[in-house]
Amino acid sequence: MNSKFLNLNLSDFGKGLILAVLTAAIGFVYALIKDKGFDISSADLNDLLKIVITAFLGYLSKNLLTNSEGEVFRGEK
């Protein structure tokens, strides 16, 4: 069930965490391959954590501002 406008369900947090971790992992591996030739020892874990937090908060913000029918900035009908 989708959450109502300006409300979040527990599943929103779980889905947001999954999205954040996957986004960070894909971006992290891409950056390692592109910039450093896949040198894991030179990875900056602070950047990885920033990506996770940003993606998580972005997902929660989107769900908070969307009603149960997927309309942005609209209350329940």
C-alpha positions, 0 to 999 in steps of 0.5 A: 500500500502506498503512503498518503500525502505527507505520511511515510510507511515503514516500507518506505524506509526499507525501500529507501534504504535498498535504493540508497545502497544500490545507488551507492554501490553502482556509483562507487564501482563505476567511479573506481573503474573510471578514475582509479582503475579499480583500486579499492584501497584508494576508495573514499568511504566518506563519499560512499556514505554521502551518496547513501544518505543523499539517495535515502533522503531523496527517496523519502522526500519523494514519497513524503510529497506524493499521495497514494495515487502517485500524484506529487503535491496533491492531497488525498481525494 
